[in-house]
């Protein structure tokens, strides 16, 4: 727990999916019990109970910030398999429903957290229409899975989603999966460069705090 304790007080958690061991696990559920509020899918909130709050796509709640301001948390549609679509409740590949989040508020940069899913271009367009441009986009970048059909490479999908969102900074998640699929850091950088966005890529180092 040392790494978790080093984070300091957690005021809220955004949980894009809570139905599988790799996204939460026993230790994660114990941690959530200590957090004032966890925003997640409606199904995960029902299962977790406690302070978990389920949000349907495009519903929102407002939080009081420690500095006295407020933060609006809006749930967005997302998909767990990388395909375009808007169904929050549909299970794909056994990993459960997935949602994303947009964070907005006075004196707060607009942040889009795409959730644990390869970006959907349809959903990125809808987020851009409602909230764009965004200051920061945290985009899923693991390999899209169903092996029975050729998926769009996630590096190109992430780059195109970032372009649609007008994101000034792009943080791809799941970098640990890059060695297992075609999306290596150089591939991601090249894909963003193809859209003129190479300077917007920010790669986080696990366990190392980064100030934006």
Backbone bond lengths (Angstrom), bond angles and torsions (degrees), N, CA, C in turn:
res aa  C-N    CA-C-N  psi(-1)  N-CA   C-N-CA  omega(-1)  CA-C   N-CA-C  phi
1 X - - - 1.455 - - 1.527 112.17 -
2 X 1.329 117.54 -2.02 1.459 118.76 -175.66 1.519 111.07 -59.49
3 X 1.333 117.67 -41.73 1.462 120.24 -178.35 1.519 110.69 -64.21
4 X 1.334 117.66 -38.97 1.461 121.33 179.04 1.523 110.32 -67.32
5 X 1.305 116.66 -43.73 1.464 120.02 -179.66 1.523 111.08 -62.53
6 X 1.324 117.00 -30.57 1.463 120.44 -179.60 1.524 112.13 -67.40
7 X 1.320 117.09 -16.33 1.463 120.29 179.12 1.521 112.37 -71.68
8 X 1.338 117.06 -21.89 1.456 119.81 -175.24 1.515 110.61 83.21
9 X 1.337 118.41 -169.93 1.471 121.18 -177.69 1.530 111.81 -62.13
10 X 1.314 116.75 134.49 1.463 122.23 175.22 1.527 108.09 -101.80
11 X 1.319 116.40 119.92 1.465 120.82 -177.99 1.524 111.80 -88.35
12 X 1.329 117.32 -27.99 1.460 121.33 179.85 1.522 108.36 -162.38
13 X 1.322 115.43 155.72 1.462 121.64 177.73 1.522 108.93 -126.80
14 X 1.330 116.15 137.02 1.459 122.06 172.59 1.526 107.11 -102.73
15 X 1.312 116.26 112.83 1.463 121.77 -177.38 1.518 108.41 -113.22
16 X 1.340 116.60 104.48 1.461 119.40 -173.85 1.522 112.36 -70.75
17 X 1.314 116.68 -29.60 1.466 119.74 172.49 1.517 108.68 -152.42
18 X 1.313 117.05 144.77 1.460 120.34 -176.19 1.498 112.97 -132.93
19 X 1.338 116.63 28.91 1.449 118.86 -174.37 1.509 114.92 -109.36
20 X 1.334 118.93 8.18 1.463 119.57 -178.12 1.513 110.59 -140.80
21 X 1.327 115.49 154.23 1.457 120.91 -174.97 1.519 112.63 -63.89
22 X 1.353 117.76 -33.62 1.460 119.09 -175.82 1.513 112.71 -73.58
23 X 1.354 118.36 -18.65 1.457 120.00 -179.08 1.522 112.46 -96.25
24 X 1.318 118.40 -14.43 1.460 120.25 -175.89 1.528 110.23 -145.28
25 X 1.329 117.73 -71.76 1.456 120.99 179.53 1.518 112.60 77.95
26 X 1.309 115.86 176.24 1.465 121.54 -177.07 1.516 111.04 -64.52
27 X 1.343 116.82 -45.27 1.466 120.04 179.98 1.519 110.92 -61.96
28 X 1.334 116.62 -38.95 1.457 119.96 178.72 1.513 112.07 -64.60
29 X 1.312 116.94 -41.81 1.469 120.05 179.31 1.524 110.52 -65.01
30 X 1.311 117.60 -37.45 1.472 120.26 176.59 1.520 110.64 -63.63
31 X 1.331 115.90 -40.69 1.460 119.20 178.72 1.521 111.03 -63.50
32 X 1.328 117.32 -43.41 1.460 120.30 -178.54 1.524 111.94 -60.31
33 X 1.320 117.12 -29.02 1.460 120.30 179.82 1.529 111.90 -65.29
34 X 1.346 116.82 -17.25 1.471 120.71 -179.15 1.524 112.46 -99.04
35 X 1.345 117.16 -3.09 1.469 121.86 -175.19 1.531 109.33 -97.22
36 X 1.345 118.29 138.17 1.467 120.21 -178.16 1.520 114.01 -56.54
37 X 1.331 118.74 -38.54 1.467 120.19 -179.56 1.524 109.75 -154.07
38 X 1.327 116.11 140.92 1.455 123.00 175.11 1.519 108.63 -123.84
39 X 1.327 117.23 119.07 1.463 121.57 176.87 1.528 108.31 -91.47
40 X 1.326 116.25 131.79 1.447 120.10 -176.20 1.524 109.82 -158.09
41 X 1.341 116.40 -170.09 1.463 120.00 176.85 1.524 109.64 -70.08
42 X 1.316 116.01 161.08 1.466 119.21 179.47 1.522 111.27 -63.98
43 X 1.335 116.75 -38.05 1.456 119.69 179.41 1.517 112.19 -65.86
44 X 1.331 116.85 -43.28 1.458 120.68 179.62 1.522 110.84 -66.11
45 X 1.335 117.63 -37.50 1.463 120.76 178.54 1.524 110.77 -63.95
46 X 1.329 116.78 -40.98 1.462 119.98 177.47 1.524 110.88 -62.01
47 X 1.321 116.49 -39.56 1.464 119.91 -178.50 1.516 112.28 -72.99
48 X 1.346 116.88 -41.65 1.456 120.93 -175.75 1.523 112.79 -76.36
49 X 1.341 116.23 -37.77 1.457 119.63 -176.87 1.519 110.95 64.79
50 X 1.317 116.88 -152.18 1.465 121.17 178.22 1.512 111.77 59.61
51 X 1.314 116.44 -127.92 1.471 121.58 -176.73 1.532 112.45 -96.04
52 X 1.330 117.09 10.60 1.462 119.72 178.68 1.523 110.61 -72.76
53 X 1.324 116.20 134.86 1.464 122.80 -179.24 1.525 108.30 -120.90
54 X 1.326 116.49 122.89 1.455 120.63 178.70 1.515 111.51 -89.57
55 X 1.319 116.27 131.15 1.464 121.69 178.60 1.526 109.88 -119.50
56 X 1.307 116.28 132.90 1.458 120.79 172.13 1.529 109.04 -85.23
57 X 1.327 116.96 158.06 1.464 119.38 -178.04 1.522 113.10 -52.74
58 X 1.342 114.99 130.28 1.453 127.08 176.21 1.523 113.47 76.76
59 X 1.340 117.69 6.11 1.461 120.68 168.06 1.528 107.66 -86.96
60 X 1.340 116.15 155.89 1.457 118.65 -178.22 1.522 111.50 -143.62
61 X 1.325 115.52 161.19 1.460 124.41 170.52 1.523 107.56 -135.74
62 X 1.325 116.35 155.66 1.460 121.31 -179.63 1.519 109.72 -113.70
63 X 1.331 115.89 132.37 1.454 122.65 179.43 1.520 110.35 -108.37
64 X 1.328 115.69 146.49 1.462 120.53 171.12 1.523 108.27 -79.95
65 X 1.330 117.02 130.79 1.459 121.22 179.46 1.520 109.96 -86.97
66 X 1.330 117.77 150.52 1.472 120.32 178.20 1.521 113.18 -57.81
67 X 1.354 118.06 -26.64 1.463 120.68 -178.85 1.527 112.72 -84.83
68 X 1.342 116.33 3.10 1.460 120.19 178.01 1.505 113.98 100.53
69 X 1.309 118.59 -11.14 1.450 121.27 178.19 1.525 111.03 -86.36
70 X 1.321 116.28 -162.62 1.458 120.10 179.60 1.527 109.46 -135.64
71 X 1.307 115.53 158.12 1.454 122.66 -179.30 1.522 108.35 -133.82
72 X 1.317 116.50 124.63 1.456 121.92 178.50 1.526 108.64 -95.96
73 X 1.325 115.72 124.00 1.461 122.51 179.24 1.521 108.02 -108.82
74 X 1.326 116.42 113.69 1.463 122.13 179.86 1.520 109.10 -111.72
75 X 1.323 116.65 127.76 1.460 120.34 176.12 1.520 109.43 -79.01
76 X 1.313 116.16 143.58 1.458 121.30 176.27 1.518 108.82 -120.14
77 X 1.313 115.60 162.93 1.454 119.28 171.93 1.520 108.89 -68.85
78 X 1.305 116.62 156.21 1.445 122.42 174.77 1.510 106.95 -160.00
79 X 1.319 116.36 170.29 1.459 120.44 178.11 1.512 110.07 -137.29
80 X 1.321 116.95 147.68 1.456 121.59 -175.64 1.519 113.76 -88.17
81 X 1.323 118.67 -5.69 1.459 119.36 -174.81 1.518 113.80 -118.13
82 X 1.350 117.54 5.13 1.451 120.47 177.14 1.511 114.60 84.96
83 X 1.344 118.30 -5.21 1.460 119.62 178.56 1.521 109.73 -83.37
84 X 1.329 115.77 155.10 1.448 119.17 176.03 1.515 109.55 -70.56
85 X 1.333 116.30 141.05 1.452 120.17 -179.07 1.514 110.52 168.11
86 X 1.324 116.09 172.55 1.457 119.79 -174.12 1.534 112.74 -133.18
87 X 1.318 119.32 15.52 1.448 120.06 -175.32 1.522 110.64 -89.47
88 X 1.344 116.75 109.62 1.450 120.57 -179.85 1.506 111.11 -71.58
89 X 1.332 118.74 -30.67 1.442 120.07 -170.46 1.507 115.55 -94.68
90 X 1.326 119.11 -2.13 1.457 119.94 -174.56 1.517 111.45 -85.78
91 X 1.325 116.05 134.37 1.449 121.15 178.76 1.514 109.78 -90.47
92 X 1.334 116.82 132.91 1.453 121.89 178.85 1.516 108.85 -127.29
93 X 1.317 116.93 130.04 1.454 120.10 174.34 1.510 113.69 64.52
94 X 1.327 118.53 16.13 1.441 121.76 176.01 1.515 115.02 80.04
95 X 1.342 119.66 5.91 1.452 119.08 -176.07 1.517 112.65 -101.66
96 X 1.304 118.70 -3.27 1.449 120.75 172.39 1.512 114.33 91.88
97 X 1.324 114.33 172.33 1.455 121.05 -179.44 1.527 110.66 -66.79
98 X 1.317 115.51 151.31 1.459 122.26 -178.39 1.519 108.58 -132.67
99 X 1.332 117.42 140.53 1.454 121.00 171.79 1.533 108.78 -129.84
100 X 1.317 115.06 163.33 1.450 121.78 173.06 1.520 109.28 -115.47
101 X 1.325 116.04 -176.97 1.462 120.67 -176.52 1.526 110.09 -145.43
102 X 1.329 115.87 147.06 1.463 122.54 169.22 1.519 107.56 -119.96
103 X 1.314 116.75 130.39 1.462 122.58 179.19 1.520 108.65 -108.74
104 X 1.324 116.58 125.98 1.458 121.93 -179.94 1.527 109.50 -140.90
105 X 1.319 116.49 164.92 1.462 120.69 176.53 1.504 110.48 163.03
106 X 1.349 116.95 167.86 1.464 120.55 177.68 1.531 110.73 -59.26
107 X 1.315 116.35 130.76 1.464 122.40 179.24 1.529 112.46 60.73
108 X 1.335 117.28 24.67 1.472 121.76 178.38 1.526 107.87 -121.08
109 X 1.329 118.27 128.80 1.466 119.29 175.91 1.527 109.81 -65.44
110 X 1.316 117.08 146.43 1.458 120.68 177.94 1.523 109.50 -73.97
111 X 1.331 115.28 123.28 1.463 121.86 -176.65 1.519 108.72 -121.00
112 X 1.326 116.13 129.50 1.462 121.18 175.68 1.517 108.90 -110.96
113 X 1.325 116.36 120.87 1.456 122.84 175.99 1.526 106.38 -107.10
114 X 1.324 116.25 105.96 1.452 119.62 -171.88 1.510 115.23 -71.51
115 X 1.327 117.94 -14.71 1.450 120.32 -179.47 1.507 112.11 90.77
116 X 1.318 115.29 178.23 1.450 121.66 -175.13 1.525 109.53 -82.95
117 X 1.320 115.87 68.70 1.464 121.08 -177.59 1.516 108.91 -159.68
118 X 1.318 116.80 145.76 1.458 119.61 171.50 1.517 108.53 -61.23
119 X 1.332 118.79 138.57 1.464 120.90 -171.47 1.527 113.24 -58.99
120 X 1.320 115.42 137.28 1.462 122.33 170.80 1.514 108.18 -93.30
121 X 1.315 117.65 126.44 1.460 120.23 -179.01 1.519 111.54 -69.90
122 X 1.339 117.53 -33.19 1.463 120.51 175.13 1.523 110.75 -60.40
123 X 1.329 116.06 -46.07 1.465 120.07 -177.74 1.521 110.68 -70.63
124 X 1.347 117.39 -38.36 1.464 119.88 176.01 1.523 110.50 -58.52
125 X 1.325 117.28 -39.27 1.463 121.18 178.88 1.525 110.73 -65.15
126 X 1.323 115.99 -40.30 1.463 118.75 179.94 1.521 111.56 -68.39
127 X 1.333 116.82 -40.03 1.460 120.61 175.85 1.524 110.29 -62.14
128 X 1.323 116.70 -42.77 1.464 120.66 179.42 1.521 111.05 -62.52
129 X 1.333 117.26 -40.76 1.464 120.91 179.65 1.529 111.25 -63.72
130 X 1.318 116.02 -38.18 1.462 120.20 -175.62 1.528 113.17 -84.94
131 X 1.352 117.16 -35.38 1.464 120.03 -169.29 1.527 114.66 -130.59
132 X 1.327 117.77 -11.80 1.457 119.80 -169.78 1.515 114.37 -69.38
133 X 1.355 115.59 164.93 1.462 125.32 -7.38 1.525 111.22 -74.38
134 X 1.330 116.57 157.25 1.459 120.15 -179.37 1.522 109.17 -101.87
135 X 1.304 115.38 148.71 1.463 120.33 179.09 1.531 110.83 -76.77
136 X 1.324 115.93 -40.75 1.464 120.93 -176.38 1.516 109.20 -136.96
137 X 1.329 117.06 132.69 1.458 122.30 175.69 1.522 109.01 -121.88
138 X 1.322 115.69 120.68 1.467 122.16 175.02 1.522 105.68 -102.14
139 X 1.326 116.47 109.37 1.459 121.02 -168.72 1.509 111.87 -118.65
140 X 1.343 116.17 134.30 1.452 121.85 176.02 1.514 110.50 -61.21
141 X 1.333 115.42 139.33 1.458 118.43 -174.48 1.514 112.20 -142.02
142 X 1.344 116.85 23.37 1.460 119.12 175.71 1.521 109.61 -77.08
143 X 1.332 115.94 169.42 1.461 119.01 178.65 1.520 109.68 -65.01
144 X 1.335 118.78 129.47 1.449 118.94 171.18 1.519 108.63 -72.01
145 X 1.330 117.18 135.94 1.441 116.14 -165.06 1.498 120.84 -95.93
146 X 1.299 127.86 -46.57 1.457 113.53 -158.01 1.527 112.14 -49.07
147 X 1.356 118.06 121.36 1.462 120.94 -174.85 1.517 113.32 -76.21
148 X 1.338 117.77 -8.72 1.458 120.31 -175.78 1.520 112.37 -83.38
149 X 1.350 117.85 -0.77 1.458 118.90 177.92 1.525 108.64 -146.50
150 X 1.314 119.29 149.59 1.464 121.05 -178.67 1.525 110.72 -77.27
151 X 1.328 118.83 114.62 1.465 120.38 -179.94 1.522 111.50 -81.61
152 X 1.302 115.20 157.73 1.462 119.25 172.27 1.522 107.47 -68.85
153 X 1.339 120.26 131.36 1.464 120.10 -179.54 1.522 111.05 -53.36
154 X 1.321 116.49 133.71 1.458 119.54 -174.10 1.517 112.96 -65.07
155 X 1.333 118.17 -30.07 1.463 119.32 177.70 1.525 110.26 -60.82
156 X 1.331 116.94 -45.48 1.460 120.44 179.38 1.522 111.22 -67.78
157 X 1.322 116.71 -37.52 1.471 120.31 179.32 1.525 110.43 -64.98
158 X 1.334 116.41 -43.61 1.461 120.17 178.99 1.521 110.64 -63.05
159 X 1.308 117.16 -43.36 1.467 121.01 -179.73 1.523 110.94 -63.35
160 X 1.317 116.75 -44.22 1.465 120.28 -179.80 1.526 110.56 -66.29
161 X 1.333 117.59 -39.84 1.463 120.56 177.68 1.528 110.40 -63.04
162 X 1.325 116.65 -40.93 1.465 120.37 178.67 1.518 110.93 -62.44
163 X 1.333 116.29 -39.91 1.466 120.76 178.57 1.528 110.26 -64.23
164 X 1.324 117.03 -44.68 1.467 121.25 179.64 1.520 110.86 -61.20
165 X 1.331 116.36 -41.80 1.466 121.87 -177.34 1.523 112.37 -73.89
166 X 1.339 117.37 -16.51 1.461 119.98 -174.20 1.512 111.70 67.18
167 X 1.350 116.78 29.34 1.463 121.62 -173.57 1.526 111.41 -66.27
168 X 1.319 116.26 132.18 1.461 120.77 178.46 1.527 111.66 -84.10
169 X 1.341 116.19 -26.45 1.461 122.04 174.94 1.520 108.19 -136.07
170 X 1.335 116.33 136.46 1.460 121.81 -178.50 1.522 109.19 -122.49
171 X 1.325 116.22 121.98 1.463 121.42 175.88 1.524 108.00 -114.63
172 X 1.335 118.54 110.01 1.462 120.23 175.83 1.527 109.86 -80.89
173 X 1.330 117.11 142.15 1.462 121.23 177.66 1.523 109.34 -103.82
174 X 1.324 115.91 170.00 1.462 123.47 -176.34 1.522 113.08 62.44
175 X 1.342 119.35 40.83 1.472 118.20 177.41 1.521 112.14 -63.61
176 X 1.361 116.75 -21.17 1.465 118.90 179.61 1.524 112.09 -65.04
177 X 1.348 116.74 -17.67 1.466 120.10 -179.70 1.526 112.41 -86.39
178 X 1.329 117.72 -7.62 1.460 119.65 -174.21 1.523 112.92 -61.12
179 X 1.333 117.25 -34.76 1.457 119.38 -178.66 1.526 111.62 -72.88
180 X 1.339 117.09 -15.59 1.457 121.36 -177.24 1.521 112.03 -94.86
181 X 1.318 117.18 -8.12 1.456 119.66 -179.20 1.520 109.01 -143.70
182 X 1.314 116.19 -169.58 1.462 120.16 -173.07 1.522 113.57 -80.95
183 X 1.353 117.53 -6.08 1.456 119.68 -174.47 1.522 110.49 -91.00
184 X 1.298 117.46 76.86 1.466 121.96 174.65 1.522 109.03 -83.12
185 X 1.364 118.43 161.78 1.472 119.53 -179.91 1.515 113.12 -52.95
186 X 1.334 117.73 -40.31 1.452 119.86 179.10 1.513 112.38 -64.98
187 X 1.344 116.17 -35.05 1.456 120.83 177.33 1.518 110.69 -64.99
188 X 1.330 115.92 -44.17 1.457 120.32 179.29 1.520 111.01 -62.80
189 X 1.324 116.00 -42.84 1.464 120.17 179.95 1.529 110.80 -64.39
190 X 1.326 115.90 -40.25 1.461 119.89 179.26 1.523 111.28 -66.29
191 X 1.345 116.09 -38.60 1.456 119.56 179.39 1.523 110.76 -64.47
192 X 1.325 117.51 -42.36 1.463 120.64 177.46 1.524 110.89 -66.81
193 X 1.329 116.41 -37.81 1.465 119.71 178.48 1.519 110.71 -62.59
194 X 1.338 116.73 -34.69 1.466 120.73 178.89 1.523 110.86 -59.84
195 X 1.338 116.60 -29.60 1.466 121.75 179.09 1.533 111.50 -100.40
196 X 1.333 116.99 10.53 1.459 120.42 179.57 1.509 113.70 71.84
197 X 1.353 117.15 27.57 1.466 121.13 -173.48 1.526 112.55 -121.14
198 X 1.337 117.82 14.88 1.460 119.89 -173.58 1.519 112.28 -57.24
199 X 1.337 117.57 -37.40 1.460 120.20 -177.01 1.524 112.90 -72.53
200 X 1.320 117.59 -3.80 1.460 120.71 -178.77 1.527 112.44 -96.23
201 X 1.319 117.49 -5.31 1.460 121.33 -177.59 1.518 110.66 -77.49
202 X 1.339 116.10 129.41 1.460 121.90 175.96 1.521 107.88 -126.84
203 X 1.338 116.16 113.47 1.458 121.72 178.81 1.520 109.32 -96.85
204 X 1.315 116.59 120.38 1.457 121.32 179.96 1.528 110.73 -85.04
205 X 1.311 115.21 146.68 1.466 121.11 176.30 1.524 108.07 -100.11
206 X 1.344 118.04 121.12 1.470 119.97 -178.00 1.513 112.13 -52.58
207 X 1.331 115.11 131.21 1.467 120.43 177.70 1.515 114.77 83.85
208 X 1.336 117.32 -4.27 1.459 121.24 -178.86 1.520 110.60 -109.58
209 X 1.347 118.75 117.44 1.475 120.37 179.26 1.520 111.22 -62.64
210 X 1.327 115.64 142.98 1.459 121.73 177.96 1.523 108.63 -129.58
211 X 1.314 117.05 125.78 1.461 121.79 178.77 1.525 108.96 -96.29
212 X 1.333 116.80 128.50 1.462 121.65 -178.09 1.524 109.91 -102.92
